[in-house]
């Protein structure tokens, strides 16, 4: 099973944006341990890239290693929100 790093960004909740922003680098690992070692050894670089992705407006809170099933659930949740929002408009 593949593992991925997810960087969770900090954002104040408000009515217009209730979801938590994430940054997911395009790198995967064959097991949880190798993901955790890479994340631990490269935390500052991963945080810097996440900050740059959000143009310095949002700071990272934490990072975590998740398996491909969890990543798929995250993606599906985001897609369902977009569909719902478009229907609401």
N, CA and C of each residue as an Amber inpcrd file, in Angstrom:
protein
   267
   0.8430000  -1.1790000   0.0000000   0.0000000   0.0000000   0.0000000
   0.8870000   1.2410000   0.0000000   0.4940000   2.2410000  -0.7620000
   1.2570000   3.4850000  -0.8360000   0.8760000   4.4150000   0.3050000
   1.8620000   5.1960000   0.7250000   1.6860000   6.1870000   1.7920000
   2.0610000   7.5610000   1.2590000   1.3810000   8.5850000   1.7520000
   1.5760000   9.9560000   1.2860000   1.6840000  10.9040000   2.4730000
   2.3880000  12.0110000   2.2660000   2.4950000  13.0520000   3.2790000
   1.3910000  14.0730000   3.0390000   0.7270000  14.4740000   4.1100000
  -0.2780000  15.5280000   4.0540000   0.1260000  16.6000000   5.0610000
   0.2550000  17.8350000   4.5910000   0.5620000  18.9670000   5.4730000
  -0.7520000  19.6940000   5.7580000  -1.0810000  19.8000000   7.0340000
  -2.3080000  20.4760000   7.4640000  -1.9600000  21.9320000   7.7450000
  -2.7080000  22.8270000   7.1130000  -2.4540000  24.2550000   7.2490000
  -3.4010000  24.8640000   8.2850000  -2.9470000  25.9290000   8.9360000
  -3.7510000  26.6380000   9.9190000  -4.5880000  27.7000000   9.2300000
  -5.8440000  27.7580000   9.5930000  -6.7010000  28.8120000   9.0590000
  -7.8080000  29.0650000  10.0590000  -8.1190000  30.3340000  10.2520000
  -9.2480000  30.6570000  11.1110000 -10.5220000  30.2940000  10.3770000
 -11.4220000  29.6700000  11.0990000 -12.6800000  29.2800000  10.4840000
 -13.5730000  30.4920000  10.2770000 -14.2250000  30.5100000   9.1370000
 -15.2250000  31.5290000   8.8750000 -16.3040000  30.9230000   7.9920000
 -17.3630000  31.6180000   7.8090000 -18.5080000  31.0770000   7.0730000
 -18.1810000  30.7900000   5.6130000 -17.2920000  31.5510000   5.0300000
 -17.0120000  31.3550000   3.6130000 -16.0360000  30.2130000   3.3400000
 -15.2770000  29.7660000   4.3330000 -14.2980000  28.7090000   4.1070000
 -14.1660000  27.8180000   5.3430000 -15.1210000  26.9130000   5.5650000
 -15.0970000  26.0900000   6.7700000 -14.1330000  24.9060000   6.7150000
 -13.5860000  24.5550000   5.5330000 -12.7090000  23.3980000   5.4480000
 -11.2750000  23.7380000   5.8310000 -10.5130000  22.7240000   6.1830000
  -9.1150000  22.8870000   6.5490000  -8.2600000  22.7440000   5.3000000
  -7.4420000  23.7440000   4.9720000  -6.5880000  23.6340000   3.7880000
  -5.4770000  22.6030000   4.0140000  -5.1750000  21.8650000   2.9680000
  -4.1210000  20.8580000   3.0060000  -3.1540000  21.0980000   1.8610000
  -1.9170000  20.6330000   2.0400000  -0.9570000  20.6060000   0.9480000
  -0.3860000  19.2020000   0.9030000  -0.4380000  18.5810000  -0.2750000
   0.0210000  17.2050000  -0.4340000   1.1160000  17.1870000  -1.5000000
   2.3720000  16.9410000  -1.1010000   3.4460000  16.8760000  -2.1010000
   3.2890000  15.6230000  -2.9640000   3.7860000  15.6860000  -4.1860000
   3.6730000  14.5550000  -5.1100000   4.8130000  13.5690000  -4.8880000
   4.7730000  12.8990000  -3.7640000   5.7560000  11.8670000  -3.4390000
   5.0280000  10.7790000  -2.6540000   5.3540000   9.5170000  -2.9220000
   4.7170000   8.4300000  -2.1730000   5.7760000   7.4560000  -1.6700000
   5.3720000   6.6620000  -0.7120000   6.2710000   5.7270000  -0.0490000
   5.6060000   4.3550000   0.0000000   6.4230000   3.3260000   0.0800000
   5.8970000   1.9600000   0.0760000   5.4000000   1.5070000   1.4480000
   5.8230000   2.1930000   2.5050000   5.3480000   1.8260000   3.8430000
   5.3220000   3.0520000   4.7460000   4.6220000   2.9200000   5.8490000
   4.4290000   4.0300000   6.7770000   5.7460000   4.5000000   7.3820000
   6.6000000   3.5580000   7.7140000   7.8600000   3.9080000   8.3730000
   8.7320000   4.7940000   7.4910000   8.8620000   4.4380000   6.2010000
   9.6950000   5.2680000   5.3210000   9.0750000   6.6490000   5.1100000
   7.7510000   6.7250000   5.0910000   7.0710000   8.0190000   5.0020000
   7.3790000   8.8630000   6.2350000   7.2760000   8.2610000   7.4000000
   7.5230000   8.9950000   8.6500000   8.9660000   9.4640000   8.7510000
   9.9050000   8.6300000   8.3430000  11.3170000   9.0220000   8.3900000
  11.5620000  10.2090000   7.4640000  11.0390000  10.1360000   6.2400000
  11.2020000  11.2350000   5.2920000  10.5500000  12.5070000   5.8260000
   9.3350000  12.3910000   6.3510000   8.6150000  13.5550000   6.8790000
   9.3810000  14.1910000   8.0430000   9.8900000  13.3710000   8.9200000
  10.6270000  13.8810000  10.0720000  11.9240000  14.5650000   9.6280000
  12.6400000  13.9600000   8.6910000  13.9240000  14.5090000   8.2370000
  13.7830000  15.7260000   7.3390000  12.6010000  15.9200000   6.7600000
  12.3920000  17.0110000   5.8060000  11.2510000  17.9350000   6.1980000
  10.9200000  17.9680000   7.4680000   9.7800000  18.7550000   7.9290000
   9.8880000  20.2270000   7.5510000  11.0270000  20.8380000   7.7820000
  11.1840000  22.2670000   7.4870000  11.0150000  22.5490000   5.9920000
  11.6090000  21.7210000   5.1370000  11.4870000  21.9020000   3.6970000
  10.0300000  21.7190000   3.2570000   9.3470000  20.7150000   3.8050000
   7.9420000  20.4840000   3.4640000   7.0750000  21.6570000   3.9070000
   7.3390000  22.1720000   5.1080000   6.5890000  23.3360000   5.5890000
   6.8550000  24.5590000   4.7020000   8.1120000  24.7760000   4.3030000
   8.4420000  25.9120000   3.4470000   7.7100000  25.8370000   2.1130000
   7.6510000  24.6510000   1.5380000   6.9400000  24.4790000   0.2580000
   5.4400000  24.7000000   0.4250000   4.8960000  24.2330000   1.5460000
   3.4650000  24.4320000   1.8080000   3.1590000  25.9190000   1.9770000
   4.0050000  26.6320000   2.6950000   3.8290000  28.0750000   2.8750000
   3.8730000  28.7740000   1.5230000   4.8240000  28.4050000   0.6800000
   4.9390000  29.0060000  -0.6450000   3.6960000  28.7180000  -1.4910000
   3.1610000  27.5140000  -1.3850000   1.9730000  27.1450000  -2.1580000
   0.7850000  28.0420000  -1.8150000   0.6880000  28.4250000  -0.5290000
  -0.3970000  29.3030000  -0.0880000   0.0440000  30.7640000  -0.0330000
   1.1560000  31.0780000  -0.7140000   1.6640000  32.4490000  -0.8560000
   1.8900000  33.1420000   0.4840000   2.2640000  32.3660000   1.5010000
   2.5710000  32.9230000   2.8090000   1.3690000  33.3660000   3.6120000
   0.1700000  33.1450000   3.0870000  -1.0390000  33.6000000   3.7710000
  -1.5070000  32.6400000   4.8650000  -1.1320000  31.3720000   4.7430000
  -1.5420000  30.3610000   5.7180000  -0.3000000  29.5810000   6.1300000
  -0.1600000  29.3190000   7.4160000   0.9950000  28.5870000   7.9240000
   0.6330000  27.1290000   8.2080000   1.6160000  26.2370000   8.1060000
   1.3490000  24.8280000   8.4130000   1.2360000  24.6000000   9.9130000
   0.3880000  23.6500000  10.2710000   0.2090000  23.2650000  11.6670000
   0.9410000  21.9630000  11.9690000   0.7820000  20.9960000  11.0700000
   1.3690000  19.6740000  11.2840000   1.4440000  18.9400000   9.9630000
   2.1640000  17.8400000   9.9700000   2.1440000  16.9580000   8.8200000
   1.9120000  15.5410000   9.2970000   1.3890000  14.7330000   8.4020000
   1.0480000  13.3620000   8.7640000   1.2270000  12.4670000   7.5520000
   1.4800000  11.1970000   7.7960000   1.5320000  10.2050000   6.7360000
   0.2010000   9.4650000   6.7130000  -0.3960000   9.3970000   5.5380000
  -1.6790000   8.7100000   5.3880000  -1.5730000   7.6980000   4.2540000
  -2.3400000   6.6270000   4.3560000  -2.2950000   5.6310000   3.2940000
  -3.1970000   6.0510000   2.1410000  -3.1010000   5.3180000   1.0420000
  -3.8240000   5.7080000  -0.1740000  -5.3350000   5.6740000   0.0020000
  -5.8450000   4.8340000   0.8920000  -7.2890000   4.8050000   1.1410000
  -7.7620000   6.1060000   1.7960000  -6.9950000   6.5810000   2.7660000
  -7.3390000   7.8450000   3.4420000  -7.2210000   9.0040000   2.4610000
  -6.1730000   8.9990000   1.6380000  -6.0020000  10.0660000   0.6500000
  -7.1810000  10.0780000  -0.3300000  -7.6360000   8.9200000  -0.7210000
  -8.7890000   8.8330000  -1.6170000 -10.0330000   9.4220000  -0.9460000
 -10.2250000   9.1390000   0.3460000 -11.3660000   9.6900000   1.0770000
 -11.2870000  11.2150000   1.1460000 -10.0880000  11.7370000   1.3400000
  -9.9020000  13.1910000   1.3740000 -10.2910000  13.7840000   0.0220000
  -9.8230000  13.1830000  -1.0520000 -10.1420000  13.6780000  -2.3940000
 -11.6350000  13.6040000  -2.6780000 -12.2690000  12.5140000  -2.2820000
 -13.7070000  12.3710000  -2.5060000 -14.5000000  13.3910000  -1.6990000
 -14.0530000  13.6780000  -0.4960000 -14.7330000  14.6770000   0.3290000
 -14.6530000  16.0500000  -0.3190000 -13.4990000  16.3930000  -0.8590000
 -13.3360000  17.6820000  -1.5280000 -14.2260000  17.7800000  -2.7590000
 -14.3010000  16.7160000  -3.5440000 -15.1200000  16.7210000  -4.7560000
 -16.5980000  16.8600000  -4.4020000 -17.0460000  16.1570000  -3.3590000
 -18.4600000  16.2420000  -2.9860000 -18.8070000  17.6520000  -2.5120000
 -17.8680000  18.3530000  -1.8710000 -18.1240000  19.7280000  -1.4390000
 -18.2620000  20.6490000  -2.6380000 -17.4150000  20.4550000  -3.6430000
 -17.4800000  21.2950000  -4.8390000 -18.8280000  21.0980000  -5.5240000
 -19.2460000  19.8390000  -5.7020000 -20.5360000  19.5750000  -6.3380000
 -21.6700000  20.2180000  -5.5650000 -21.6340000  20.1040000  -4.2500000
 -22.6930000  20.6820000  -3.4220000 -22.6960000  22.1960000  -3.5450000
 -21.5070000  22.7970000  -3.4850000 -21.4270000  24.2500000  -3.5970000
 -21.9710000  24.7400000  -4.9280000 -21.6720000  24.0570000  -6.0070000
 -22.1560000  24.4800000  -7.3180000 -23.6750000  24.3590000  -7.3990000
 -24.2510000  23.3410000  -6.7610000 -25.6960000  23.1810000  -6.7490000
 -26.3430000  24.2890000  -5.9180000 -25.6820000  24.6840000  -4.8220000
 -26.2160000  25.7410000  -3.9700000 -26.2390000  27.0950000  -4.6900000
 -25.2710000  27.3050000  -5.5650000 -25.1890000  28.5790000  -6.2850000
 -26.2740000  28.6240000  -7.3250000
